[in-house]
Structures are given as C-alpha cells and as structure tokens.
Amino acid sequence: MDDASEAGAGRARDRDAEGRARNARPRDGLGRPLPYGAPGVARQPEGVVRTPRDTVSEAQALLDAGRPFHAHEVFEDAWKSGPDEERALWRGLAQMAVGLTHAARGNTTGGARLLRRGAAAVEGWAAEAGEDRPHGMDVAQLVAWANESASVVERDAAAVDAQAWAPRLLGERR
C-alpha cells in the first residue's frame, strides 16, 4: 500500500452535523479538493431553500466571480427543493454550470458533453412548459450560449476562463 492510500485509510470519514458523509477538504474556486489545511474558497451551504429569483441572482454572482462549481450547487438546491414541474429546468442549469466547471478545469470532452446535456434539458423543459423566460431567464440565449461554448471547447481542446465564459442568466449584456 502506498503512502497516499495509507493516509486515506487511516483517516476517519468526514461527516456533517447530521452524520452524513461529507468531504471537509477545502476547495479551490473551481471546486477541486485541496489538501487538508490549505486555504480554500468558502463553500456554498447545501440544502438552502431560496426563491427562484434569489437562486438566479446568487448563481449569477458566482458565475460572474468565475465559480461555476459553486453556482452548480445553488442550482442543485433549487432542483432538489423546488416544485416538481421545475426540476428539469434547475437540473439543466446545474449541468450547464458543471459543464463550464469541467471546461475550465481542462476536461474539454466532459465539459462539452455536460454543456450540451444541460442545454437540451433546459430547452426541453421550456418547450414542454411553454415558457421561454422562466424567472426572467432567457432560455434561447442560455441554450445558444451552452451549445456555442461546447463547440468552442471541443474545437480548441483547451481549458477556458470560467469568469470570461460565464453566461448571462437574465440575458443582460455586460
């Protein structure tokens, strides 16, 4: 057994206040685990119930800061706590955010795949729900952004700058 696996085997599993397994290692701005004791960025609290507008606002602030992994966690909270009829919307947005995360980490294949999967989910939800601007978000623009980003990520096969590539959820121009 090598040193790394021995260290992992001897360490008690991280748990949250409710006793659920939860990795307590600090993370960088793209959600990558850092060594214990290293300075990391503040993590998003999990299980927060927000209004849809608050979800969009908080996710946009995180995207603008170059933290799509953390925006994905905000969308995931909405997906898990929101009404059943909106789960596909929030899940698709979470997939787009994690797709951007993977693209920024240099996983261009996974990033492109998740960007497209998220775009298809959001577009499908919008068509089924008959809504093109849920909670003020511009579905057509988000779908176009995700598909175009996936194409560029595949073509260039290089990591992208998450902050520079952040989508505008409400369709506003920078």
C-alpha positions as CSV (number, residue, x, y, z in Angstrom):
1,M,0.0,0.0,0.0
2,D,1.4,3.4,-0.9
3,D,1.6,6.4,1.4
4,A,-1.4,8.2,-0.1
5,S,-3.7,5.2,0.4
6,E,-2.4,4.5,3.9
7,A,-3.1,8.1,4.8
8,G,-6.6,7.9,3.4
9,A,-7.3,4.5,5.0
10,G,-6.3,5.8,8.5
11,R,-8.4,8.9,8.3
12,A,-11.9,8.9,9.8
13,R,-14.5,9.8,7.2
14,D,-15.6,13.4,7.2
15,R,-19.2,13.9,8.3
16,D,-21.6,16.9,8.6
17,A,-23.7,17.8,11.6
18,E,-26.4,15.3,10.7
19,G,-23.8,12.5,10.4
20,R,-23.9,12.3,6.6
21,A,-20.6,11.6,4.8
22,R,-19.3,15.0,3.6
23,N,-15.8,15.8,2.3
24,A,-14.5,18.6,4.5
25,R,-11.4,19.3,2.4
26,P,-11.1,22.9,1.3
27,R,-11.8,23.5,-2.4
28,D,-10.5,26.0,-4.9
29,G,-12.7,28.3,-6.9
30,L,-13.5,25.6,-9.4
31,G,-14.5,23.1,-6.7
32,R,-11.3,21.0,-6.9
33,P,-10.4,19.5,-3.5
34,L,-7.2,20.9,-1.9
35,P,-5.1,19.3,0.8
36,Y,-6.5,19.5,4.4
37,G,-5.3,22.7,6.0
38,A,-4.8,24.6,2.7
39,P,-6.7,27.8,2.3
40,G,-9.7,27.4,0.0
41,V,-12.7,29.4,-1.0
42,A,-15.9,29.5,1.0
43,R,-18.2,26.6,0.1
44,Q,-21.8,27.1,-0.7
45,P,-24.1,25.9,2.1
46,E,-26.1,22.9,1.0
47,G,-29.8,22.4,1.2
48,V,-30.7,26.1,1.2
49,V,-34.2,26.9,0.0
50,R,-34.2,30.1,-2.0
51,T,-36.8,31.8,-4.1
52,P,-36.3,31.3,-7.8
53,R,-35.1,35.0,-8.2
54,D,-32.7,34.6,-5.3
55,T,-31.4,31.4,-6.9
56,V,-30.8,33.1,-10.2
57,S,-29.2,36.1,-8.5
58,E,-26.9,34.1,-6.3
59,A,-25.9,31.8,-9.2
60,Q,-25.2,34.8,-11.5
61,A,-22.9,36.3,-8.8
62,L,-21.0,33.1,-8.5
63,L,-20.7,32.7,-12.3
64,D,-19.5,36.3,-12.6
65,A,-16.8,35.5,-10.0
66,G,-15.6,32.6,-12.0
67,R,-17.0,30.0,-9.6
68,P,-19.3,27.8,-11.8
69,F,-19.0,24.8,-9.5
70,H,-20.5,26.8,-6.7
71,A,-23.2,28.1,-9.0
72,H,-24.0,24.5,-9.8
73,E,-24.6,23.8,-6.1
74,V,-27.0,26.7,-5.9
75,F,-28.9,25.3,-8.9
76,E,-28.8,21.9,-7.3
77,D,-30.5,23.2,-4.2
78,A,-33.3,24.6,-6.4
79,W,-33.6,21.4,-8.3
80,K,-33.9,19.4,-5.0
81,S,-36.2,21.8,-3.2
82,G,-38.3,23.4,-5.9
83,P,-41.6,22.3,-7.4
84,D,-41.6,19.0,-9.3
85,E,-42.6,20.8,-12.5
86,E,-39.4,22.9,-12.5
87,R,-36.8,20.2,-11.5
88,A,-35.7,19.6,-15.1
89,L,-35.1,23.3,-15.6
90,W,-32.9,23.6,-12.5
91,R,-31.1,20.3,-13.2
92,G,-30.3,21.5,-16.7
93,L,-28.9,24.8,-15.4
94,A,-26.8,22.8,-12.9
95,Q,-25.5,20.7,-15.7
96,M,-24.6,23.8,-17.7
97,A,-22.7,25.2,-14.7
98,V,-20.8,22.0,-14.0
99,G,-20.1,21.7,-17.8
100,L,-18.4,25.1,-17.6
101,T,-16.6,23.9,-14.5
102,H,-15.2,20.9,-16.3
103,A,-14.3,23.1,-19.3
104,A,-12.4,25.5,-17.0
105,R,-10.6,22.6,-15.4
106,G,-9.4,21.4,-18.8
107,N,-11.8,18.4,-19.1
108,T,-13.0,19.6,-22.5
109,T,-14.8,16.4,-23.5
110,G,-16.8,16.2,-20.3
111,G,-17.3,19.9,-20.3
112,A,-18.7,20.0,-23.8
113,R,-20.9,17.0,-23.1
114,L,-22.4,18.5,-19.9
115,L,-22.9,21.9,-21.6
116,R,-24.9,20.2,-24.4
117,R,-26.8,17.9,-22.0
118,G,-27.8,20.9,-19.9
119,A,-28.8,22.9,-22.9
120,A,-31.0,20.0,-24.1
121,A,-32.6,19.7,-20.7
122,V,-33.4,23.4,-20.4
123,E,-34.7,23.6,-24.0
124,G,-36.8,20.5,-23.5
125,W,-38.3,21.8,-20.2
126,A,-39.1,25.2,-21.8
127,A,-40.8,23.6,-24.8
128,E,-42.9,21.3,-22.5
129,A,-43.7,24.1,-20.0
130,G,-44.4,26.6,-22.8
131,E,-42.1,29.1,-21.1
132,D,-39.3,31.0,-22.8
133,R,-38.4,33.3,-19.9
134,P,-38.8,31.4,-16.6
135,H,-38.0,33.6,-13.6
136,G,-36.7,36.2,-16.1
137,M,-34.0,33.9,-17.6
138,D,-33.7,33.9,-21.4
139,V,-33.9,30.2,-22.4
140,A,-33.0,30.7,-26.0
141,Q,-29.9,32.7,-25.1
142,L,-28.7,30.2,-22.5
143,V,-29.2,27.3,-24.8
144,A,-27.3,29.1,-27.6
145,W,-24.5,30.0,-25.1
146,A,-24.2,26.4,-23.9
147,N,-24.1,24.9,-27.4
148,E,-21.7,27.5,-28.8
149,S,-19.4,27.1,-25.7
150,A,-19.4,23.3,-26.2
151,S,-18.4,23.7,-29.8
152,V,-15.6,26.1,-28.9
153,V,-14.4,24.0,-26.1
154,E,-14.3,20.9,-28.4
155,R,-12.6,22.8,-31.2
156,D,-9.9,24.4,-29.1
157,A,-9.4,21.4,-26.7
158,A,-8.1,23.8,-24.1
159,A,-9.3,25.0,-20.7
160,V,-11.4,28.1,-20.7
161,D,-11.5,31.0,-18.3
162,A,-14.7,30.4,-16.2
163,Q,-15.2,34.1,-15.4
164,A,-14.8,35.2,-19.0
165,W,-17.1,32.5,-20.3
166,A,-19.8,33.0,-17.7
167,P,-23.3,33.1,-19.2
168,R,-25.8,35.9,-18.5
169,L,-28.8,34.1,-17.0
170,L,-31.2,37.0,-17.5
171,G,-29.9,37.8,-20.9
172,E,-28.3,41.1,-19.9
173,R,-25.3,42.4,-21.7
174,R,-22.0,43.0,-19.9
